[in-house]
């Protein structure tokens, strides 16, 4: 799936638009370990396969590691405003972690445009519902309402 590029004057027509799915992406132990190092979160369920095995069957990705993939992986299905000066991560309205992401799981993101508001002239706040699916798992890893601010 490719990103969606829309003209500023057509932006509000995107409310309710399904932006589709990213490609599947594997979360391996090296990525989990690197995230643990970067965030100083070395809880055993993420970095110690032997201790994590009785609880989850393997190590699991940090919830915030999974969520952080919205920034890079999410560009595959993102909504971009044509000619914008910049787009900014504006934050999150709501996040729920529903299923752990086991090491070596394949995940993908699904994005739906929930709302768009003009905060100031030429500044557009886009709220997306982003769901991370785990291949072979019924419940998603998370559902989040992400916010992006486009400055035109």
Protein Blocks (a to p, Z undefined) as FASTA:
>chain_A
ZZddddfklmmmmgopagbjaddddddfklmmmmmmmnopacfklmmmklmmmmnopacd
dfklmmmmmmmmmmmmcccdehiabdcdebjfbdcdfbdcdehiacddddddfbdcdfbg
hiacdddddddddehiabafbdcdddddddZZ
